[in-house]
Amino acid sequence: MTELAAKVVNLKKHYDLGSIVVQALRGVSMEFPRGDFVAIMGSSGSGKSTLLNLLGALDRPTSGDYIIGGRNVAHLSDDELSGIRNEMIGFIFQSYNLIPQYTVVENIEVPLHYRSGRSSLTSADRDRIVSLAELVGLSDRLDHRPFQLSGGQQQRVAIARALVNDPQIILADEPTGNLDSATEQEIMQVLLQLNAEGRTIIMVTHEPSVAEQARRQIYMKDGRIAGEGVFPG
């Protein structure tokens, strides 16, 4: 039996705008096996960003279930959701979301400061931060700040930051959206290597050339799954 990293069952999300109710998700069910690499595609308004927000425990569904780490997190408290985000999920954003005044090392370590019951970094933490910087090819940029880095290098910092708490799932929201084609492929190679090492990656993208490199492609339309392609990986 395939071990699942996460699954959603009949997930719905409605937004009450007063005179109208927007049905952003209309009953999405999907399984994410451990080690999966899935690309979610769809036009604006298809529900892909809403789904990613729910998978990232950034929002709650109107109804349905979301199982991660054996827990149904669909209706947890804010504090419990925060714990899930910090312990089980790593985020990579299109705009990098780095702290401008922080160095590469300091940006990577940010999630470690939000761990419950941990007030300071250990020597093992610091070793891990440096090893992650090396993993993404930034061992010679440890003291650089974001303005001293290219877009591709900034995204590599974001990837290392996403990995620092050893998450169960990496969520990538248009991770190559701000990059030129050559740098896009460099970042995809990093993600593909992480997936080859067993990381579960769920990625939203509008670029077919990016999506086709994932193991699976999910197509969303009008808040539902409209189709799926399975590619060897």
Backbone hydrogen bonds in HBPLUS format (Angstrom, degrees):
<---DONOR---> <-ACCEPTOR-->    atom                        ^
c    i                          cat <-CA-CA->   ^        H-A-AA   ^      H-
h    n   atom  resd res      DA  || num        DHA   H-A  angle D-A-AA Bond
n    s   type  num  typ     dist DA aas  dist angle  dist       angle   num
A0034-ARG N   A0003-GLU O   2.83 MM  31  5.85 173.7  1.83 150.7 150.0     1
A0005-ALA N   A0032-PHE O   2.82 MM  27  5.73 155.0  1.88 153.1 159.6     2
A0006-ALA N   A0032-PHE O   3.33 MM  26  5.23 155.1  2.40 137.4 142.7     3
A0032-PHE N   A0006-ALA O   2.84 MM  26  5.23 156.5  1.90 166.0 158.6     4
A0007-LYS N   A0067-ILE O   2.97 MM  60  5.29 145.2  2.09 144.2 151.8     5
A0067-ILE N   A0007-LYS O   2.84 MM  60  5.29 165.0  1.87 164.4 168.0     6
A0008-VAL N   A0030-MET O   2.87 MM  22  5.32 159.4  1.91 155.0 162.0     7
A0030-MET N   A0008-VAL O   2.90 MM  22  5.32 150.7  1.98 137.4 144.2     8
A0009-VAL N   A0065-ASP O   2.90 MM  56  5.09 159.1  1.94 141.6 145.8     9
A0065-ASP N   A0009-VAL O   3.06 MM  56  5.09 161.5  2.09 141.4 147.2    10
A0011-LEU N   A0028-VAL O   2.85 MM  17  4.80 169.5  1.86 131.8 128.3    11
A0027-GLY N   A0011-LEU O   2.97 MM  16  4.72 135.0  2.17 135.3 134.4    12
A0028-VAL N   A0011-LEU O   2.90 MM  17  4.80 157.6  1.95 127.8 129.7    13
A0012-LYS N   A0063-SER O   2.95 MM  51  5.28 165.4  1.97 149.9 146.3    14
A0062-THR N   A0012-LYS O   2.75 MM  50  5.54 140.1  1.91 140.1 150.6    15
A0063-SER N   A0012-LYS O   3.34 MM  51  5.28 157.1  2.39 131.8 131.9    16
A0013-LYS N   A0025-LEU O   3.16 MM  12  4.86 158.1  2.21 116.4 119.4    17
A0024-ALA N   A0013-LYS O   2.86 MM  11  5.51 121.6  2.21 152.3 169.6    18
A0025-LEU N   A0013-LYS O   3.19 MM  12  4.86 160.1  2.23 132.5 135.2    19
A0015-TYR N   A0022-VAL O   2.79 MM   7  5.02 158.5  1.84 144.8 152.2    20
A0022-VAL N   A0015-TYR O   2.82 MM   7  5.02 157.9  1.87 152.9 149.7    21
A0017-LEU N   A0020-ILE O   2.82 MM   3  5.39 152.2  1.90 162.0 171.5    22
A0026-ARG N   A0223-GLY O   2.83 MM 197  5.16 170.5  1.84 136.9 133.8    23
A0036-ASP N   A0033-PRO O   2.98 MM   3  5.39 140.7  2.14 144.3 140.0    24
A0201-ILE N   A0036-ASP O   2.88 MM 165  6.19 160.7  1.91 149.4 153.0    25
A0215-ARG N   A0037-PHE O   2.83 MM 178  5.23 128.3  2.10 134.1 149.8    26
A0216-ARG N   A0037-PHE O   3.12 MM 179  6.46 153.3  2.19 152.7 155.3    27
A0038-VAL N   A0201-ILE O   2.97 MM 163  6.43 152.7  2.04 161.7 164.2    28
A0203-MET N   A0038-VAL O   2.88 MM 165  6.18 171.2  1.88 167.4 170.4    29
A0039-ALA N   A0216-ARG O   2.88 MM 177  6.18 163.1  1.90 147.3 151.5    30
A0218-ILE N   A0039-ALA O   2.76 MM 179  6.10 167.0  1.78 164.1 168.3    31
A0040-ILE N   A0203-MET O   2.66 MM 163  6.02 161.9  1.69 159.3 165.2    32
A0205-THR N   A0040-ILE O   3.18 MM 165  6.36 160.0  2.22 155.6 157.7    33
A0041-MET N   A0218-ILE O   2.76 MM 177  6.07 168.9  1.78 172.2 176.1    34
A0220-MET N   A0041-MET O   2.85 MM 179  6.16 161.4  1.89 150.6 155.9    35
A0046-SER N   A0043-SER O   3.02 MM   3  5.49 144.3  2.15 144.1 141.0    36
A0223-GLY N   A0046-SER O   2.80 MM 177  5.27 146.0  1.92 124.1 131.5    37
A0051-LEU N   A0047-GLY O   2.92 MM   4  6.10 160.0  1.96 151.4 156.8    38
A0052-LEU N   A0048-LYS O   3.01 MM   4  6.26 156.4  2.07 143.3 149.6    39
A0053-ASN N   A0049-SER O   2.94 MM   4  6.18 155.8  2.00 147.2 153.4    40
A0054-LEU N   A0050-THR O   3.05 MM   4  6.34 153.8  2.12 149.0 155.7    41
A0055-LEU N   A0051-LEU O   2.90 MM   4  6.16 157.8  1.95 151.6 158.2    42
A0056-GLY N   A0052-LEU O   2.90 MM   4  6.06 139.4  2.07 142.3 153.4    43
A0058-LEU N   A0053-ASN O   2.93 MM   5  5.19 160.3  1.97 169.5 163.9    44
A0057-ALA N   A0054-LEU O   3.05 MM   3  5.06 161.6  2.09 107.0 110.3    45
A0073-VAL N   A0066-TYR O   2.83 MM   7  5.74 147.9  1.93 174.6 172.8    46
A0068-ILE N   A0071-ARG O   2.95 MM   3  5.44 154.2  2.01 151.4 153.9    47
A0071-ARG N   A0068-ILE O   3.06 MM   3  5.44 167.0  2.08 114.7 118.6    48
A0081-LEU N   A0077-SER O   2.87 MM   4  6.11 157.0  1.92 153.4 160.0    49
A0082-SER N   A0078-ASP O   2.91 MM   4  6.14 154.6  1.98 147.4 154.5    50
A0083-GLY N   A0079-ASP O   3.05 MM   4  6.34 151.6  2.13 143.3 150.4    51
A0084-ILE N   A0080-GLU O   3.03 MM   4  6.35 154.8  2.10 146.9 153.2    52
A0085-ARG N   A0081-LEU O   2.92 MM   4  6.21 165.2  1.94 155.5 159.0    53
A0086-ASN N   A0082-SER O   3.03 MM   4  6.23 158.8  2.07 148.3 153.7    54
A0087-GLU N   A0083-GLY O   2.93 MM   4  5.96 155.0  2.00 150.0 156.5    55
A0088-MET N   A0084-ILE O   2.89 MM   4  5.47 161.3  1.93 149.3 153.5    56
A0168-GLN N   A0088-MET O   2.83 MM  80  4.86 130.1  2.08 104.8 117.5    57
A0169-ILE N   A0088-MET O   3.03 MM  81  6.37 156.1  2.08 155.5 162.6    58
A0090-GLY N   A0169-ILE O   2.86 MM  79  6.28 156.3  1.92 154.9 162.0    59
A0171-LEU N   A0090-GLY O   2.76 MM  81  6.09 164.4  1.79 175.8 176.3    60
A0092-ILE N   A0171-LEU O   2.85 MM  79  6.18 147.0  1.96 162.8 164.3    61
A0173-ASP N   A0092-ILE O   2.84 MM  81  6.21 164.7  1.87 168.5 166.7    62
A0096-TYR N   A0093-PHE O   3.22 MM   3  5.09 165.3  2.24 105.8 107.7    63
A0097-ASN N   A0095-SER O   2.70 MM   2  5.58 145.7  1.81 101.1  94.1    64
A0102-TYR N   A0099-ILE O   3.03 MM   3  5.53 160.5  2.07 120.9 127.3    65
A0107-ASN N   A0103-THR O   2.87 MM   4  6.10 153.9  1.94 153.2 160.2    66
A0104-VAL N   A0144-HIS O   2.84 MM  40  5.83 123.6  2.16 154.7 171.3    67
A0108-ILE N   A0104-VAL O   3.02 MM   4  6.27 158.2  2.07 152.1 158.0    68
A0105-VAL N   A0142-LEU O   3.31 MM  37  5.54 161.7  2.35 150.0 145.2    69
A0109-GLU N   A0105-VAL O   3.11 MM   4  6.32 149.3  2.21 147.8 155.8    70
A0110-VAL N   A0107-ASN O   3.39 MM   3  5.49 155.7  2.45 102.4 109.1    71
A0112-LEU N   A0109-GLU O   2.91 MM   3  5.48 135.4  2.11 119.1 131.7    72
A0113-HIS N   A0110-VAL O   3.06 MM   3  5.70 150.7  2.15 119.5 126.9    73
A0114-TYR N   A0111-PRO O   3.10 MM   3  5.50 161.8  2.13 111.7 117.4    74
A0115-ARG N   A0112-LEU O   3.45 MM   3  5.65 169.3  2.46 108.0 109.3    75
A0125-ASP N   A0122-THR O   3.09 MM   3  5.01 117.7  2.49  92.1 107.0    76
A0126-ARG N   A0122-THR O   3.06 MM   4  6.44 158.5  2.11 150.1 154.9    77
A0127-ASP N   A0123-SER O   2.94 MM   4  6.17 152.0  2.02 145.2 153.0    78
A0128-ARG N   A0124-ALA O   2.94 MM   4  6.14 152.9  2.02 143.9 151.4    79
A0129-ILE N   A0125-ASP O   2.93 MM   4  6.25 155.1  2.00 151.3 157.9    80
A0130-VAL N   A0126-ARG O   3.17 MM   4  6.39 164.7  2.19 146.6 149.7    81
A0131-SER N   A0127-ASP O   2.94 MM   4  6.15 156.5  2.00 146.7 154.0    82
A0132-LEU N   A0128-ARG O   2.87 MM   4  6.07 150.0  1.96 149.9 157.5    83
A0133-ALA N   A0129-ILE O   3.01 MM   4  6.29 155.6  2.07 147.3 154.0    84
A0134-GLU N   A0130-VAL O   2.98 MM   4  6.25 152.4  2.05 145.6 153.2    85
A0135-LEU N   A0131-SER O   2.87 MM   4  6.08 147.5  1.98 137.9 147.5    86
A0136-VAL N   A0132-LEU O   3.11 MM   4  6.43 148.2  2.22 149.2 154.9    87
A0138-LEU N   A0133-ALA O   2.72 MM   5  5.02 163.5  1.75 156.1 152.6    88
A0137-GLY N   A0134-GLU O   3.03 MM   3  4.98 161.7  2.06 106.2 110.2    89
A0141-ARG N   A0138-LEU O   2.94 MM   3  5.12 161.1  1.98 118.0 118.6    90
A0144-HIS N   A0141-ARG O   3.06 MM   3  5.25 162.2  2.09 112.3 117.9    91
A0148-GLN N   A0145-ARG O   2.78 MM   3  5.48 156.9  1.83 128.4 136.4    92
A0149-LEU N   A0146-PRO O   2.97 MM   3  5.23 164.4  1.99 117.1 119.6    93
A0154-GLN N   A0150-SER O   2.90 MM   4  6.18 155.1  1.96 152.2 159.5    94
A0155-GLN N   A0151-GLY O   3.00 MM   4  6.28 153.0  2.07 146.6 153.8    95
A0156-ARG N   A0152-GLY O   3.03 MM   4  6.30 141.4  2.18 138.8 149.4    96
A0157-VAL N   A0153-GLN O   3.02 MM   4  6.40 148.9  2.12 145.9 153.6    97
A0158-ALA N   A0154-GLN O   3.04 MM   4  6.40 156.1  2.10 145.1 151.5    98
A0159-ILE N   A0155-GLN O   2.93 MM   4  6.22 144.8  2.06 142.0 151.4    99
A0160-ALA N   A0156-ARG O   2.98 MM   4  6.27 162.5  2.01 150.5 154.4   100
A0161-ARG N   A0157-VAL O   2.87 MM   4  6.14 159.1  1.91 153.5 159.8   101
A0162-ALA N   A0158-ALA O   2.96 MM   4  6.15 148.7  2.06 139.6 147.9   102
A0163-LEU N   A0159-ILE O   3.17 MM   4  6.44 130.8  2.42 140.1 152.5   103
A0163-LEU N   A0160-ALA O   3.07 MM   3  5.14 136.3  2.27  98.0 110.3   104
A0164-VAL N   A0161-ARG O   3.33 MM   3  5.33 150.5  2.43 100.4 108.4   105
A0166-ASP N   A0163-LEU O   2.84 MM   3  5.17 160.2  1.88 123.2 125.6   106
A0170-ILE N   A0200-THR O   2.86 MM  30  6.16 160.5  1.89 159.9 166.6   107
A0202-ILE N   A0170-ILE O   2.90 MM  32  6.27 163.8  1.93 166.4 171.3   108
A0172-ALA N   A0202-ILE O   2.88 MM  30  6.21 164.0  1.90 150.9 155.4   109
A0204-VAL N   A0172-ALA O   2.85 MM  32  6.31 156.9  1.91 163.9 171.7   110
A0174-GLU N   A0204-VAL O   2.80 MM  30  5.46 149.4  1.90 142.6 150.4   111
A0177-GLY N   A0174-GLU O   3.07 MM   3  5.09 167.9  2.08 113.3 116.5   112
A0179-LEU N   A0176-THR O   3.17 MM   3  5.35 166.3  2.19 117.8 118.7   113
A0184-GLU N   A0180-ASP O   2.76 MM   4  5.87 153.5  1.83 157.1 166.4   114
A0185-GLN N   A0181-SER O   3.18 MM   4  6.36 153.1  2.25 140.4 145.1   115
A0186-GLU N   A0182-ALA O   3.21 MM   4  6.56 146.0  2.34 138.2 147.6   116
A0187-ILE N   A0183-THR O   3.01 MM   4  6.33 159.3  2.05 155.6 159.4   117
A0188-MET N   A0184-GLU O   2.96 MM   4  6.24 155.5  2.02 146.5 154.1   118
A0189-GLN N   A0185-GLN O   2.94 MM   4  6.12 147.3  2.05 142.4 150.5   119
A0190-VAL N   A0186-GLU O   3.20 MM   4  6.57 147.1  2.31 141.0 149.2   120
A0191-LEU N   A0187-ILE O   3.02 MM   4  6.40 160.8  2.05 152.2 156.8   121
A0192-LEU N   A0188-MET O   2.79 MM   4  5.97 159.4  1.84 151.0 157.1   122
A0193-GLN N   A0189-GLN O   2.96 MM   4  6.06 150.8  2.05 140.7 148.1   123
A0194-LEU N   A0190-VAL O   3.00 MM   4  6.29 156.9  2.06 148.4 154.6   124
A0195-ASN N   A0191-LEU O   2.91 MM   4  6.17 155.8  1.97 148.4 155.3   125
A0196-ALA N   A0192-LEU O   2.87 MM   4  6.08 151.4  1.95 142.6 150.7   126
A0197-GLU N   A0193-GLN O   3.07 MM   4  6.33 132.7  2.31 139.1 151.0   127
A0197-GLU N   A0194-LEU O   3.16 MM   3  5.12 132.6  2.40  93.0 105.8   128
A0199-ARG N   A0194-LEU O   3.08 MM   5  5.60 160.9  2.12 145.3 140.9   129
A0198-GLY N   A0195-ASN O   2.88 MM   3  5.09 159.6  1.93 109.7 114.7   130
A0210-VAL N   A0207-GLU O   3.01 MM   3  5.30 137.9  2.19 107.2 118.9   131
A0211-ALA N   A0207-GLU O   2.92 MM   4  6.22 167.4  1.94 158.9 162.8   132
A0212-GLU N   A0208-PRO O   2.92 MM   4  5.95 159.2  1.97 151.7 155.2   133
A0213-GLN N   A0210-VAL O   3.15 MM   3  5.68 159.0  2.19 113.5 120.0   134
A0214-ALA N   A0211-ALA O   3.02 MM   3  5.61 162.5  2.05 118.7 124.1   135
A0231-PHE N   A0215-ARG O   2.92 MM  16  5.28 166.5  1.94 166.3 164.6   136
A0217-GLN N   A0229-GLY O   2.99 MM  12  5.11 159.6  2.03 147.5 150.5   137
A0229-GLY N   A0217-GLN O   2.88 MM  12  5.11 157.4  1.93 145.3 153.0   138
A0219-TYR N   A0227-GLY O   2.83 MM   8  5.12 172.2  1.84 155.6 153.5   139
A0226-ALA N   A0219-TYR O   2.63 MM   7  5.43 152.4  1.70 150.2 159.1   140
A0227-GLY N   A0219-TYR O   3.31 MM   8  5.12 139.4  2.48 139.5 136.6   141
A0221-LYS N   A0224-ARG O   2.92 MM   3  5.48 157.9  1.97 152.8 160.2   142
A0224-ARG N   A0221-LYS O   3.05 MM   3  5.48 154.5  2.12 114.2 122.0   143
